[in-house]
Amino acid sequence: MTIEKLSKRILHMDKTQDILQIFEQISAIPRGTKHEQKISTWLQKWAAEHRFSYQTDPAGNLVIRVPASLGREDRPIVVLQGHMDMVCEKTPDSTHDFLRDPIRCIIDGDWLRADKTTLGADNGIAIALGLALAEDMSVSHPPLELLFTVEEEVGIGGASHLDPDLIRGKTLINLDSEDEGEFFVGCAGGITTQIQLPVSYEVPPNNHKKLHVVVDGLQGGHSGAEIHKHRGNANQILARALDRIQSTVPIQLSIIQGGTAHNAIPRQAEAVFFCAEEKLDDCKNQIALLERELLDEYSQADPGLRIRLTSDNVGENRKVASMAETEKIVRLLMAFPHGVAHMSDSIEGFVETSNNLAIVEMKDGILKITSSQRSSVMSRLDELSRRIEAVARLAGAQVEHIDGYPGWKPNMDSDLLKKSVETYEKLFGQKPEVKIIHAGLECGIIGERCGDMDMISLGPTIKNAHAPNEMLYIPSVGRVWDFLIELLKSL
């Protein structure tokens, strides 16, 4: 079902449908990270058509200034904030081109999803909500600044370079959270580590044959919001597969590739290697045994896991790492941490520190590994990053830590938080949950750069962000709308 045919069985469906139609327009514009210029241009055109002033900073962040409703001109400015970019993930059989093709939005019951790609509700729905609020003349609100940042999905790059003079408001509502009914008032800080290990190539013996191992069928997901679910990491599982084979059969790696984004748990990874022809059956037996073991391990967290091993010489590439270097690569990947490192001592069930073994690629004589660390305790973030660096340097690799960003320290005495809780409880007859989140939010950086900000993060319900099965829960969009217009009335 398309958005135009969406039924009106949901409360306030007229407004929900309006918001989703704006979202569909946004989704028609390619907006992967570092490719936000088209969506920014579209938003500036929209602002000009509505006679709203707008401004950008050198980083590409955009603010649209919406005048207050009649009689609210003297109220403090409220900033509604989201990011323009989206994670670009697709299924192996998808032919979607994220640089050119529109995202196809599909209604599936009460959920909105895409066609074999990420939906981009993270964070296109924030843009749609902001535009809908600005367009609706029936909504009473103070002066608004719609702040849309760039490069959030790669190290929160846009917010990190935000010009503090771009915004004037000191009350900020971030619309990048993914569980309606939950208000977030703090988040983890993070850092990305890039590792490079030189690899020299040689030609394998003539009697060696090529094998191709693929790990797929995994759910993946957001490496902050879903790291505690212990889903399979394709890079880590591929390392286990190569290690299992290498324990009995000498092999030489030709290609290894897994993962596409630093903040997405890898769903697929593959490697091409060579071994003696008489050892092919041994390799296949080891993979079959490992797959059975892993299906038992991941029976609840990732039951779709598959490991496939095939042998063929089509398009054969006989450029391989030596056996010694192959062994070093496999051992490095086996030693590399992934997942939850520490749970919080003060908040039950909350992930304090983790990392994601995000991207592995061997190309042009270099093995490249990208790891993303997160923690709400900065000393433990540093400790985990240093431990990863130590493991990499033991293998002789070069290490660089980049894209660090601060955490967001909770303020439980926030006036905005108190007003938000009161409004939600009055509107829906129940208290919202007040939380901190392990994923990174731009609030920490914006608050640090602009100073003296009162902030909260919220949003409609999104499942499986950063994966091709990303879904937006349609009824939650109307609830967020109702909450926002009531909150804006009261501020």
C-alpha positions as CSV (number, residue, x, y, z in Angstrom):
1,M,0.0,0.0,0.0
2,T,1.3,3.5,-0.8
3,I,1.0,6.5,1.5
4,E,-1.7,8.0,-0.7
5,K,-3.9,5.0,-0.1
6,L,-3.3,4.9,3.6
7,S,-6.5,4.3,5.5
8,K,-7.8,6.7,8.1
9,R,-8.4,4.1,10.8
10,I,-5.7,5.6,13.1
11,L,-6.4,8.5,15.4
12,H,-5.5,11.8,13.8
13,M,-4.9,10.0,10.6
14,D,-5.4,13.2,8.5
15,K,-2.3,14.8,10.1
16,T,-0.3,11.6,10.2
17,Q,-1.0,11.2,6.5
18,D,0.2,14.8,5.8
19,I,3.4,14.1,7.7
20,L,4.0,10.9,5.9
21,Q,3.4,12.6,2.5
22,I,6.1,15.2,3.4
23,F,8.3,12.3,4.5
24,E,7.8,10.6,1.1
25,Q,8.9,13.8,-0.7
26,I,12.0,13.8,1.5
27,S,12.6,10.2,0.7
28,A,12.5,10.9,-3.0
29,I,15.8,12.9,-2.6
30,P,19.0,10.9,-2.2
31,R,20.6,11.9,1.1
32,G,23.3,9.5,2.1
33,T,26.0,10.9,4.5
34,K,28.2,13.4,2.8
35,H,25.7,13.7,0.0
36,E,23.2,16.0,1.7
37,Q,23.4,18.9,-0.8
38,K,20.3,18.0,-2.7
39,I,18.1,17.7,0.4
40,S,19.6,20.9,1.8
41,T,18.8,22.7,-1.5
42,W,15.2,21.3,-1.4
43,L,14.7,22.5,2.2
44,Q,16.0,26.0,1.3
45,K,13.6,26.2,-1.6
46,W,10.8,25.0,0.7
47,A,11.7,27.8,3.2
48,A,11.8,30.4,0.5
49,E,8.4,29.3,-0.8
50,H,7.0,29.7,2.7
51,R,8.8,33.1,3.2
52,F,10.9,31.7,6.1
53,S,14.4,33.0,6.5
54,Y,17.2,30.4,6.5
55,Q,20.9,30.2,6.9
56,T,23.7,27.6,6.5
57,D,27.1,27.4,8.1
58,P,30.4,26.3,6.5
59,A,29.8,22.7,7.6
60,G,26.5,22.6,5.7
61,N,24.2,22.7,8.7
62,L,20.9,24.5,7.9
63,V,18.5,26.5,10.1
64,I,15.1,27.6,9.0
65,R,13.5,30.4,11.2
66,V,9.8,30.2,11.7
67,P,8.1,33.2,13.2
68,A,5.9,32.8,16.3
69,S,2.2,32.4,16.2
70,L,0.2,35.6,16.8
71,G,0.6,36.7,20.4
72,R,3.6,34.4,21.1
73,E,6.3,36.6,19.6
74,D,7.8,37.4,23.0
75,R,8.4,33.8,24.0
76,P,11.8,32.2,24.0
77,I,12.9,30.5,20.8
78,V,12.5,26.7,20.6
79,V,14.9,24.7,18.4
80,L,13.5,21.6,16.7
81,Q,16.5,19.5,15.6
82,G,17.2,16.5,13.4
83,H,19.7,15.5,10.8
84,M,19.5,15.4,7.0
85,D,21.6,12.3,6.2
86,M,20.6,8.6,6.4
87,V,22.4,5.3,6.6
88,C,22.4,3.6,3.1
89,E,22.0,-0.2,3.6
90,K,20.3,-2.6,1.2
91,T,19.7,-6.3,0.8
92,P,22.2,-8.2,-1.5
93,D,19.6,-8.6,-4.2
94,S,18.6,-4.9,-4.3
95,T,19.6,-2.9,-7.3
96,H,18.9,0.4,-5.5
97,D,21.4,3.3,-6.2
98,F,21.5,5.5,-3.1
99,L,23.1,8.3,-5.2
100,R,20.3,8.5,-7.7
101,D,17.2,6.5,-6.7
102,P,14.3,7.6,-4.5
103,I,13.5,5.4,-1.4
104,R,10.3,3.5,-2.2
105,C,8.0,3.8,0.9
106,I,5.6,0.9,1.5
107,I,2.7,0.7,4.0
108,D,2.7,-2.7,5.7
109,G,-0.1,-2.8,8.2
110,D,0.7,-0.2,10.9
111,W,4.3,0.1,9.7
112,L,6.1,2.0,7.0
113,R,9.1,0.3,5.4
114,A,11.2,0.6,2.3
115,D,11.7,-1.8,-0.6
116,K,14.9,-3.8,0.3
117,T,16.7,-0.7,1.7
118,T,16.9,1.4,4.8
119,L,13.8,3.6,5.1
120,G,15.6,6.7,6.3
121,A,13.0,7.5,9.0
122,D,16.3,7.9,10.9
123,N,16.1,10.9,10.7
124,G,13.9,12.0,7.8
125,I,10.8,11.8,10.0
126,A,12.3,14.6,12.1
127,I,12.5,16.8,9.0
128,A,8.9,15.9,8.1
129,L,7.6,16.7,11.6
130,G,9.4,20.1,11.6
131,L,8.1,21.1,8.2
132,A,4.5,20.0,9.2
133,L,4.6,22.1,12.3
134,A,5.9,25.1,10.4
135,E,3.2,24.8,7.7
136,D,0.2,24.3,10.1
137,M,-1.2,27.7,10.9
138,S,-3.5,26.2,13.5
139,V,-0.6,25.3,15.8
140,S,0.2,27.8,18.5
141,H,4.0,28.0,19.0
142,P,6.8,30.4,20.0
143,P,9.5,31.3,17.5
144,L,11.0,28.1,16.1
145,E,14.4,27.3,14.6
146,L,14.3,24.2,12.5
147,L,18.0,23.0,12.8
148,F,18.9,20.2,10.3
149,T,22.5,19.0,10.6
150,V,24.7,17.0,8.1
151,E,26.9,13.9,8.5
152,E,25.3,12.7,11.8
153,E,25.7,9.1,10.8
154,V,29.5,9.4,10.4
155,G,30.9,10.6,13.7
156,I,28.2,13.3,14.2
157,G,30.3,15.4,11.9
158,G,27.9,18.3,11.2
159,A,27.1,19.0,14.8
160,S,30.8,18.8,15.6
161,H,31.4,21.8,13.3
162,L,28.2,23.6,14.1
163,D,28.6,27.4,14.0
164,P,27.2,28.5,17.5
165,D,25.9,31.7,15.9
166,L,23.6,29.7,13.6
167,I,21.0,29.2,16.3
168,R,19.7,31.6,18.9
169,G,17.3,29.4,20.9
170,K,18.4,27.8,24.2
171,T,15.6,25.2,24.4
172,L,16.2,22.3,22.1
173,I,14.0,19.3,21.2
174,N,15.9,16.7,19.3
175,L,13.7,14.4,17.2
176,D,16.2,11.6,16.7
177,S,15.0,9.1,19.3
178,E,13.3,5.9,18.2
179,D,10.8,4.9,20.9
180,E,7.6,6.9,21.4
181,G,6.8,7.4,25.0
182,E,10.4,7.6,26.0
183,F,12.3,10.8,26.6
184,F,16.1,10.8,26.5
185,V,18.1,13.2,28.6
186,G,21.6,11.8,28.2
187,C,23.7,9.7,25.8
188,A,27.1,8.0,25.4
189,G,30.1,9.6,23.9
190,G,32.0,7.8,21.1
191,I,35.1,7.6,19.0
192,T,36.0,5.8,15.7
193,T,39.2,3.8,15.3
194,Q,40.7,3.2,11.9
195,I,43.4,0.5,11.5
196,Q,45.6,-0.2,8.6
197,L,47.8,-3.3,8.2
198,P,50.1,-3.5,5.1
199,V,49.7,-6.8,3.1
200,S,52.2,-8.1,0.5
201,Y,50.9,-10.3,-2.3
202,E,52.3,-13.4,-4.0
203,V,51.0,-16.0,-6.4
204,P,49.8,-19.3,-4.8
205,P,50.9,-22.7,-6.1
206,N,49.2,-24.0,-9.3
207,N,47.5,-26.8,-7.4
208,H,45.7,-24.4,-5.1
209,K,42.1,-23.7,-5.7
210,K,39.9,-20.7,-4.9
211,L,37.2,-20.8,-2.3
212,H,34.5,-18.2,-1.5
213,V,33.0,-18.0,2.0
214,V,30.0,-15.8,2.7
215,V,28.3,-15.0,6.0
216,D,24.9,-13.5,5.7
217,G,21.3,-13.8,6.8
218,L,21.9,-11.6,9.9
219,Q,19.7,-8.9,11.2
220,G,22.3,-6.2,11.8
221,G,21.0,-3.0,13.2
222,H,22.1,0.1,15.0
223,S,25.4,-0.5,16.8
224,G,24.3,1.7,19.7
225,A,20.6,1.1,20.1
226,E,20.8,-2.7,19.5
227,I,24.3,-3.8,20.6
228,H,22.8,-5.3,23.8
229,K,20.7,-7.7,21.7
230,H,23.8,-9.8,20.9
231,R,23.0,-10.1,17.2
232,G,25.6,-11.7,15.1
233,N,28.4,-9.6,13.6
234,A,29.2,-10.9,10.2
235,N,32.9,-9.7,10.4
236,Q,33.4,-11.6,13.7
237,I,31.7,-14.7,12.4
238,L,33.7,-14.6,9.2
239,A,36.9,-14.4,11.3
240,R,35.7,-17.5,13.2
241,A,35.1,-19.3,10.0
242,L,38.6,-18.5,8.6
243,D,40.2,-19.4,11.9
244,R,38.3,-22.8,12.0
245,I,39.6,-23.6,8.5
246,Q,43.1,-22.3,9.2
247,S,43.4,-24.5,12.3
248,T,43.6,-27.6,10.1
249,V,44.2,-26.3,6.5
250,P,46.9,-23.8,5.4
251,I,45.1,-21.0,3.4
252,Q,46.0,-17.8,1.7
253,L,43.6,-14.8,1.7
254,S,42.9,-13.0,-1.5
255,I,39.8,-10.9,-0.6
256,I,38.0,-10.0,2.6
257,Q,35.1,-7.6,2.9
258,G,32.5,-7.0,5.5
259,G,30.3,-4.1,6.8
260,T,29.5,-0.8,5.2
261,A,29.0,1.8,8.1
262,H,30.7,2.5,11.4
263,N,27.4,2.5,13.3
264,A,25.7,-0.5,11.7
265,I,26.3,-4.0,13.0
266,P,27.6,-5.9,9.9
267,R,25.0,-8.2,8.3
268,Q,27.2,-9.7,5.6
269,A,30.9,-10.5,5.1
270,E,32.8,-12.5,2.6
271,A,36.3,-13.7,1.9
272,V,38.1,-15.4,-1.0
273,F,41.0,-17.7,-0.2
274,F,43.2,-20.4,-1.8
275,C,44.1,-23.8,-0.4
276,A,45.5,-27.1,-1.8
277,E,42.9,-28.9,-4.0
278,E,43.0,-32.0,-1.8
279,K,41.9,-30.0,1.2
280,L,38.7,-28.7,-0.3
281,D,36.5,-31.3,1.5
282,D,38.2,-30.5,4.8
283,C,37.3,-26.8,4.4
284,K,33.7,-27.6,3.6
285,N,33.4,-30.0,6.6
286,Q,34.8,-27.4,9.0
287,I,32.3,-24.8,7.7
288,A,29.4,-27.1,8.0
289,L,30.3,-28.0,11.6
290,L,30.8,-24.3,12.5
291,E,27.5,-23.4,11.0
292,R,25.7,-25.9,13.1
293,E,27.4,-24.6,16.2
294,L,26.6,-21.0,15.4
295,L,22.9,-21.7,14.6
296,D,22.7,-23.1,18.1
297,E,24.5,-20.1,19.6
298,Y,22.3,-17.6,17.7
299,S,19.1,-19.5,17.7
300,Q,17.3,-16.6,19.5
301,A,19.3,-13.6,18.5
302,D,19.9,-14.3,14.8
303,P,18.2,-17.5,13.6
304,G,18.6,-16.5,9.9
305,L,22.4,-16.9,10.0
306,R,24.0,-18.7,7.1
307,I,27.6,-19.6,6.2
308,R,28.2,-20.7,2.6
309,L,31.4,-22.1,1.1
310,T,31.8,-22.5,-2.6
311,S,34.7,-23.4,-4.9
312,D,35.1,-22.2,-8.5
313,N,37.7,-20.6,-10.7
314,V,35.5,-18.1,-12.6
315,G,37.3,-14.8,-12.8
316,E,40.1,-16.3,-10.8
317,N,42.4,-13.8,-9.1
318,R,45.6,-15.5,-8.1
319,K,47.0,-12.6,-6.0
320,V,47.1,-13.6,-2.4
321,A,48.6,-12.8,1.0
322,S,51.3,-15.2,2.2
323,M,50.3,-18.0,4.6
324,A,52.1,-16.1,7.4
325,E,50.3,-12.8,6.7
326,T,47.0,-14.6,6.3
327,E,47.5,-16.2,9.7
328,K,48.3,-12.7,11.2
329,I,45.1,-11.2,9.6
330,V,42.9,-14.0,10.9
331,R,44.4,-13.8,14.4
332,L,44.0,-10.1,14.5
333,L,40.3,-10.4,13.6
334,M,39.8,-13.2,16.1
335,A,41.4,-11.1,18.9
336,F,39.4,-8.0,18.0
337,P,36.6,-7.2,20.5
338,H,33.0,-6.6,19.6
339,G,29.8,-6.0,21.6
340,V,29.1,-5.0,25.2
341,A,32.2,-4.4,27.2
342,H,30.7,-3.0,30.4
343,M,27.1,-2.7,31.8
344,S,26.3,0.2,34.0
345,D,26.8,-0.2,37.7
346,S,24.3,2.5,38.5
347,I,21.5,1.9,35.9
348,E,20.2,-1.6,35.7
349,G,20.1,-3.0,32.2
350,F,21.9,-0.1,30.7
351,V,24.9,-0.6,28.4
352,E,27.8,1.6,29.5
353,T,30.6,0.7,27.1
354,S,30.7,-1.2,23.8
355,N,32.3,-1.4,20.4
356,N,31.3,-2.4,16.9
357,L,33.7,-4.3,14.6
358,A,32.2,-2.3,11.8
359,I,34.1,-2.6,8.6
360,V,36.8,-5.0,7.3
361,E,38.4,-4.6,3.8
362,M,41.6,-5.9,2.2
363,K,42.3,-3.8,-0.9
364,D,45.4,-2.5,-2.7
365,G,47.8,-4.1,-0.3
366,I,46.2,-2.8,2.9
367,L,43.9,-4.5,5.4
368,K,41.6,-1.8,6.7
369,I,39.5,-2.2,9.9
370,T,37.0,0.3,11.3
371,S,35.8,0.0,14.9
372,S,33.3,2.3,16.6
373,Q,33.5,2.6,20.4
374,R,30.8,4.1,22.7
375,S,30.6,4.8,26.5
376,S,28.9,7.0,29.0
377,V,32.1,6.9,31.1
378,M,34.9,8.7,29.2
379,S,37.7,6.9,31.0
380,R,36.3,3.6,29.9
381,L,35.8,4.8,26.3
382,D,39.5,5.7,26.4
383,E,40.5,2.4,27.9
384,L,38.6,0.3,25.3
385,S,40.0,2.4,22.5
386,R,43.5,2.0,23.8
387,R,43.0,-1.8,24.2
388,I,41.9,-2.0,20.6
389,E,44.9,0.0,19.6
390,A,47.2,-2.3,21.5
391,V,45.7,-5.4,19.8
392,A,46.2,-3.8,16.4
393,R,49.8,-2.7,17.1
394,L,50.7,-6.1,18.2
395,A,49.9,-7.2,14.7
396,G,52.1,-4.4,13.3
397,A,49.2,-2.2,12.2
398,Q,48.9,1.6,12.1
399,V,46.1,3.1,14.3
400,E,44.2,6.4,14.2
401,H,41.4,7.5,16.4
402,I,39.0,10.0,14.7
403,D,35.5,11.5,15.0
404,G,35.4,11.6,18.8
405,Y,32.3,13.2,20.3
406,P,31.3,13.9,23.9
407,G,28.5,12.3,25.9
408,W,25.5,14.2,27.1
409,K,25.3,14.4,30.8
410,P,21.7,14.1,32.1
411,N,20.1,17.1,33.9
412,M,17.2,15.7,35.9
413,D,16.2,19.2,37.1
414,S,15.6,20.4,33.5
415,D,12.6,22.7,33.2
416,L,12.0,21.3,29.7
417,L,12.0,17.8,31.0
418,K,9.5,18.6,33.8
419,K,7.2,20.4,31.3
420,S,7.5,17.5,28.8
421,V,6.6,14.8,31.4
422,E,3.7,16.9,32.7
423,T,2.4,17.4,29.1
424,Y,2.7,13.7,28.2
425,E,1.0,12.5,31.3
426,K,-1.9,15.0,30.9
427,L,-2.3,14.1,27.2
428,F,-2.0,10.3,27.3
429,G,-2.8,9.5,31.0
430,Q,0.5,7.8,31.6
431,K,4.0,8.8,32.5
432,P,6.7,8.6,29.8
433,E,9.9,6.8,30.5
434,V,12.9,9.1,31.1
435,K,16.1,7.4,29.9
436,I,19.7,7.9,28.8
437,I,20.7,6.1,25.6
438,H,23.9,4.2,24.6
439,A,23.7,5.5,21.0
440,G,25.1,8.9,20.2
441,L,22.9,11.9,20.0
442,E,23.8,15.3,18.7
443,C,22.5,17.0,21.9
444,G,25.8,16.5,23.7
445,I,27.8,18.2,20.9
446,I,25.3,21.0,20.3
447,G,25.1,21.7,24.0
448,E,28.9,21.8,24.3
449,R,29.3,24.1,21.3
450,C,26.4,26.4,22.1
451,G,26.4,26.3,25.9
452,D,23.6,26.7,28.4
453,M,21.1,24.5,26.4
454,D,18.0,22.9,28.0
455,M,17.5,19.8,25.8
456,I,15.4,16.6,25.4
457,S,15.3,13.9,22.7
458,L,12.2,12.1,21.6
459,G,10.6,10.7,18.4
460,P,8.2,8.2,16.9
461,T,8.9,4.4,17.1
462,I,11.5,3.1,14.6
463,K,12.7,-0.5,14.5
464,N,15.8,-1.9,12.9
465,A,17.4,1.5,12.2
466,H,20.5,1.2,9.9
467,A,19.3,-2.1,8.4
468,P,17.2,-2.8,5.3
469,N,14.3,-3.9,7.4
470,E,14.0,-0.5,9.1
471,M,10.4,0.3,9.9
472,L,8.4,3.3,11.2
473,Y,5.4,2.6,13.5
474,I,2.7,4.8,11.9
475,P,0.4,5.3,15.0
476,S,3.4,6.7,16.9
477,V,3.8,9.6,14.4
478,G,0.4,11.0,15.4
479,R,1.1,10.6,19.1
480,V,4.4,12.6,18.7
481,W,2.6,15.2,16.7
482,D,-0.1,15.6,19.4
483,F,2.6,15.8,22.1
484,L,4.7,18.4,20.3
485,I,1.8,20.8,19.6
486,E,0.7,20.6,23.3
487,L,4.3,21.1,24.5
488,L,4.8,24.1,22.2
489,K,1.5,25.6,23.5
490,S,2.8,25.4,27.0
491,L,6.4,26.6,26.6
